Amino acid sequence: MRSFIFRFEAENLLARHNMLVHKTGSSKLRSIRNQSGAVRKRNLSHTCQVCNKSFRGRSNLERHKLIHTGEKPYLCNVCGKSFAQMAYLKIHSFTHTGEKPYKCQTCDRSFAAPGTLMTHVRTHTGERPHICKICGKDFPQSGYLSAHIRTHTGEKPIECKVCHQRFNQSGRLIVHMRIHSGEKPYQCPTCDRSFAVKGTLKKHMRTHTGERPYKCKMCGQAFAQSGTLATHMKIHTSKAVNEKPIAWT
C-alpha cells in the first residue's frame, strides 16, 4: 500500500504538471485523483477523539495524538532538537548531513523534505491551491496563506526578543533583526554599498542602471521609485493649479 501511495504521489505531480504546463493528460489526472480519493477513504476506522480526524491504522492515530499533547519523544542526537514524529526527525537530520534525497523531475533541483519538493513543483505547474476566504488571493503554500490572513486580522504573533516589536511574518522579523545586528548581506556589485533588505538593493541598483519603471499615467513622466511617483501625482490632484511645479530628478 505504501509503495502505491508514493508512486501515486509522483504520478499525480507529473500529471498536474503536464496538464497545466503542456495542456495534456487531463483525463489521466482525473483518473489519478479518483484513485487518490478511493485510497484515502478506505479503512479510515481510527478516529481522533479531539479533532475527529480519521486514520487507516492505530499507529497513525497515535502519532497524530502527539500534536494535541505537545509530546516530542524523538530527539536529534546532534543538536538535541526534539520532534513529535520519527519522520520529522529523519527530515531534520538532513540539515546536519546535507543530504537532499527528494529530486525535482523537471529541473533536477533536490530538497531535504518531500513537502519542500511539492511546494517547489508548484513553481513549474503554477498551482496555487491555498486560497484566502476573505479576499480570494491564492498561494502555493499554506504557510504563505497563514501569514497573509494576518494582514486581515491584524494579528502579530512574532515578537523581537530585543525590542519587543511584533510582526505578522517571521521573514519580517528576520529583516528587522538586522537593525540590531547591523548585518547588511546584500551588496551592490557596482559600488560595493551594502543593504539589510534585498528590495532596498534592487531600488539602489536603479541609480546605476537608470531604470525608471514607475510611470505617471497622466503625463508620462517616469520614476525610479514608487514613492517618488506617489509624490509626483499630487501635482495632478492638487487644487493649487498655479503652484510652481516641482523639479524631478
C-alpha positions as CSV (number, residue, x, y, z in Angstrom):
1,M,0.0,0.0,0.0
2,R,2.8,2.5,1.0
3,S,4.7,1.9,-2.3
4,F,1.5,2.5,-4.3
5,I,0.8,5.8,-2.4
6,F,4.4,7.0,-3.1
7,R,4.0,6.1,-6.8
8,F,0.7,7.8,-6.9
9,E,2.1,11.0,-5.5
10,A,4.8,11.1,-8.1
11,E,2.4,10.4,-10.9
12,N,0.0,12.9,-9.6
13,L,2.6,15.7,-9.6
14,L,3.7,14.7,-13.2
15,A,0.1,14.6,-14.5
16,R,-0.7,18.0,-12.9
17,H,2.5,19.4,-14.5
18,N,1.6,18.1,-17.9
19,M,-1.9,19.4,-17.8
20,L,-1.1,22.9,-16.5
21,V,2.2,23.5,-18.5
22,H,1.8,21.3,-21.6
23,K,-2.1,21.2,-21.6
24,T,-2.1,17.4,-21.8
25,G,-3.2,14.5,-19.6
26,S,-6.3,16.0,-18.0
27,S,-8.2,12.6,-18.2
28,K,-5.2,10.9,-16.6
29,L,-5.1,13.4,-13.9
30,R,-8.8,12.9,-13.1
31,S,-8.2,9.2,-13.0
32,I,-5.4,9.5,-10.6
33,R,-7.4,11.9,-8.4
34,N,-10.2,9.3,-8.3
35,Q,-7.7,6.7,-7.2
36,S,-6.5,9.1,-4.5
37,G,-9.9,9.6,-3.1
38,A,-10.5,5.8,-3.0
39,V,-7.2,5.2,-1.2
40,R,-7.9,8.0,1.4
41,K,-11.5,6.9,2.1
42,R,-10.5,3.2,2.5
43,N,-10.2,1.8,6.1
44,L,-10.3,5.2,7.9
45,S,-11.5,3.4,11.0
46,H,-9.4,5.1,13.7
47,T,-10.7,8.5,14.7
48,C,-9.1,11.1,17.0
49,Q,-11.4,12.0,19.9
50,V,-10.1,15.5,20.0
51,C,-10.5,16.7,16.4
52,N,-12.4,13.8,14.7
53,K,-9.7,13.3,12.1
54,S,-9.6,9.7,10.9
55,F,-6.7,7.4,10.0
56,R,-6.1,4.0,8.4
57,G,-4.1,2.5,11.3
58,R,-3.9,2.8,15.0
59,S,-0.2,3.7,14.8
60,N,-1.1,6.7,12.5
61,L,-3.6,7.8,15.1
62,E,-1.2,7.5,18.0
63,R,1.4,9.6,16.1
64,H,-1.3,12.2,15.4
65,K,-2.3,12.4,19.0
66,L,1.2,13.9,19.8
67,I,0.0,17.1,18.0
68,H,-2.6,17.6,20.8
69,T,-0.4,16.5,23.7
70,G,2.7,18.5,22.6
71,E,4.8,15.5,23.3
72,K,8.0,15.3,21.2
73,P,9.7,12.0,22.0
74,Y,12.1,11.8,19.1
75,L,15.4,13.6,19.9
76,C,18.2,14.6,17.5
77,N,21.5,13.2,18.8
78,V,23.4,16.0,17.1
79,C,21.7,19.2,18.2
80,G,19.2,18.0,20.8
81,K,16.1,19.3,19.0
82,S,13.0,17.1,19.6
83,F,10.2,16.1,17.2
84,A,6.7,14.6,17.5
85,Q,7.3,12.0,14.8
86,M,10.3,9.9,13.6
87,A,9.7,11.1,10.0
88,Y,10.2,14.7,11.1
89,L,13.4,13.8,12.9
90,K,14.7,12.0,9.8
91,I,14.0,15.0,7.6
92,H,15.7,17.3,10.2
93,S,18.8,15.0,10.2
94,F,19.4,16.0,6.6
95,T,20.2,19.6,7.8
96,H,23.2,18.1,9.5
97,T,24.2,15.6,6.8
98,G,23.4,17.9,3.8
99,E,21.5,15.1,2.2
100,K,18.8,16.1,-0.3
101,P,17.0,12.9,-1.4
102,Y,13.9,14.4,-2.9
103,K,14.6,15.4,-6.5
104,C,12.5,17.5,-8.9
105,Q,11.9,15.7,-12.2
106,T,11.6,18.9,-14.1
107,C,14.7,20.9,-13.2
108,D,16.8,18.4,-11.2
109,R,16.9,20.6,-8.0
110,S,17.0,18.5,-4.9
111,F,15.4,19.0,-1.5
112,A,15.7,17.6,2.1
113,A,11.9,17.4,2.7
114,P,9.1,16.0,0.5
115,G,6.9,18.9,1.4
116,T,9.5,21.4,0.2
117,L,9.7,19.4,-3.1
118,M,6.0,19.6,-3.5
119,T,6.0,23.3,-3.0
120,H,8.8,23.7,-5.5
121,V,7.0,21.7,-8.1
122,R,4.2,24.3,-8.0
123,T,6.7,26.8,-9.4
124,H,6.6,24.7,-12.6
125,T,2.9,23.9,-12.6
126,G,1.7,27.3,-11.5
127,E,-0.6,25.7,-8.9
128,R,-1.7,27.9,-6.0
129,P,-4.2,25.7,-4.1
130,H,-4.3,27.7,-0.8
131,I,-7.0,30.5,-1.2
132,C,-7.8,33.3,1.2
133,K,-11.6,33.1,2.0
134,I,-11.6,36.8,2.8
135,C,-10.1,38.4,-0.4
136,G,-9.7,35.4,-2.8
137,K,-5.9,35.7,-3.1
138,D,-4.2,32.4,-3.7
139,F,-0.8,31.0,-2.6
140,P,1.4,27.9,-3.3
141,Q,2.0,27.2,0.4
142,S,-0.3,27.0,3.4
143,G,2.3,29.0,5.4
144,Y,2.1,31.9,3.0
145,L,-1.7,31.9,3.3
146,S,-1.5,31.9,7.1
147,A,0.9,34.8,7.1
148,H,-1.4,36.6,4.6
149,I,-4.5,36.1,6.7
150,R,-2.8,38.1,9.5
151,T,-3.0,41.2,7.2
152,H,-6.7,40.9,7.6
153,T,-6.9,40.1,11.3
154,G,-4.1,42.4,12.4
155,E,-2.5,39.6,14.4
156,K,1.2,39.9,15.1
157,P,2.3,36.8,16.9
158,I,6.0,37.0,16.2
159,E,8.0,39.2,18.7
160,C,11.5,40.6,18.6
161,K,13.3,39.5,21.8
162,V,15.4,42.6,21.8
163,C,13.0,45.5,21.4
164,H,9.6,43.6,21.7
165,Q,8.3,44.9,18.4
166,R,5.8,42.5,16.9
167,F,5.4,41.2,13.3
168,N,2.9,39.2,11.4
169,Q,5.5,37.2,9.4
170,S,8.7,35.5,10.5
171,G,10.5,36.9,7.4
172,R,9.9,40.5,8.6
173,L,11.4,39.6,12.0
174,I,14.5,38.3,10.2
175,V,14.9,41.6,8.3
176,H,14.1,43.6,11.5
177,M,16.8,41.8,13.5
178,R,19.4,43.3,11.1
179,I,18.7,46.6,12.7
180,H,20.1,45.2,16.0
181,S,22.9,43.2,14.4
182,G,24.0,45.7,11.8
183,E,24.1,42.9,9.2
184,K,23.8,44.0,5.6
185,P,24.1,40.9,3.5
186,Y,23.0,42.4,0.1
187,Q,26.0,44.1,-1.6
188,C,25.9,46.3,-4.7
189,P,28.3,44.8,-7.3
190,T,28.8,48.3,-8.8
191,C,29.7,50.5,-5.9
192,D,30.0,48.0,-3.0
193,R,27.3,49.6,-0.9
194,S,25.5,47.1,1.3
195,F,21.9,46.8,2.4
196,A,19.9,45.0,5.0
197,V,17.0,44.3,2.7
198,K,17.1,42.8,-0.8
199,G,14.4,45.2,-2.1
200,T,16.5,48.2,-1.0
201,L,19.4,46.9,-3.0
202,K,17.1,46.5,-6.0
203,K,16.0,50.1,-5.7
204,H,19.6,51.3,-5.3
205,M,20.6,49.5,-8.5
206,R,18.4,51.8,-10.5
207,T,20.7,54.7,-9.6
208,H,23.3,52.8,-11.7
209,T,21.1,51.4,-14.5
210,G,18.9,54.5,-14.9
211,E,15.8,52.3,-14.9
212,R,12.5,54.1,-14.2
213,P,9.7,51.5,-14.0
214,Y,7.1,53.7,-12.4
215,K,5.3,55.8,-15.0
216,C,2.7,58.5,-14.4
217,K,-0.4,57.6,-16.4
218,M,-1.4,61.3,-16.7
219,C,1.7,62.9,-18.1
220,G,4.0,60.0,-18.9
221,Q,6.9,61.1,-16.6
222,A,8.8,58.1,-15.2
223,F,10.4,57.5,-11.9
224,A,12.8,55.1,-10.3
225,Q,10.8,54.7,-7.0
226,S,7.1,54.2,-6.4
227,G,7.2,56.7,-3.6
228,T,8.5,59.4,-5.9
229,L,5.7,58.7,-8.3
230,A,3.1,59.0,-5.5
231,T,4.5,62.4,-4.5
232,H,4.5,63.5,-8.2
233,M,0.8,62.6,-8.5
234,K,0.0,65.3,-6.0
235,I,0.8,67.8,-8.8
236,H,-2.1,66.5,-10.8
237,T,-4.5,66.2,-7.8
238,S,-3.6,69.4,-6.0
239,K,-6.1,72.2,-6.1
240,A,-3.3,74.7,-6.3
241,V,-3.1,74.6,-10.1
242,N,-0.9,77.7,-10.4
243,E,1.7,76.4,-7.9
244,K,5.1,76.2,-9.4
245,P,5.8,72.6,-10.4
246,I,8.5,70.7,-8.6
247,A,11.6,69.7,-10.5
248,W,12.0,65.9,-10.5
249,T,15.3,64.1,-11.0
